[in-house]
């Protein structure tokens, strides 16, 4: 497939310093997030030939600190008939698949094979015995095929309840996540389906089911199910919602059907978590973009970036188990990347102004009458971004509260209520020039 190069060029100063970008070309979802032999691997939806979506392949990079990335050759390229859509990767330590050995386990990618003509999606495998550098597509692909037009984004991990591989995969148009089990990654049996027909407007994409200890107590485990929706996100366009519940080896039972949004900003989509991260760490990464305008924003020579990685936990607040996101501790080593402010509420709006050297000012504020925390990025939206106000329900109960802000070129990420609320947003500005004042 041929796609025209972008006509718009973003200033080079907009390229993020520590958020991941490909060296060149189009990128969307993070794929195959896996930690192996001291390295965090990121694979990602990638067009090797242009800066528009198409020719979907898996790009690849590795990092020891989630900040500095080594760019590697395309891992799994598209073929004449199929694109390589989103999916996940595992390290097959027990050689259940037979693709590697106990001495040198295979890294196995489980991805969606997408017919270029858009008529068919099914789940397929590829494996690597050299730490993800070169890949072989499995000869008997696909391994899970329901003969459906839309059936995608398998997230596979070793499930300790099942003592087997468990896959979460979506039927996007049916607002449904299917759970499958396998002992060899090659043959899959259906365990159950979780749907929420009246929950959201958009199609469901990129699920992730994972356990977290509540309040750090390893005997109190809850399961979190992430599902991205597009459109129908809480602030317009693409967004990610999640459920908290239990996993019994067969079914996911949500504690309730409340729609919880992972992020109230415009730009955090298709995010999933790393498997096998050290010390039980659960690290999340999202595509910092929105399908509403992803194809419009300027490129130079890359188009698309990831959020700052976040460490996830569950904490009980007011008797409610609450998902907490914290920017990874590694960014503390980058001067100015993470800034903390205390906001003292008044009877009117209060908060922070960030101004760049072109005298454009965005506002991060608390509105006591609406009880929201909001970001108005309108003045920094010249790059094809939609100008808008992004807000999250938040009641500070008239007490001073802390806002954590992560600034990188082209973005702001805001964390309040100890990380229970986040607002992630692209900006057509380089925050190295941004200075903050309170109001
Ligand atoms: C999400 C998504 C996935 C799909 C991929 C294609 O952004 O639409 O559902 O696998 O992008 O690039």
Boltz pocket constraint, residues with backbone or C-beta under 6 A from the ligand:
constraints:
  - pocket:
      binder: B
      contacts: [[A, 28], [A, 29], [A, 45], [A, 56], [A, 85], [A, 86], [A, 112], [A, 152], [A, 153], [A, 204], [A, 205], [A, 206], [A, 270]]
      max_distance: 6.0
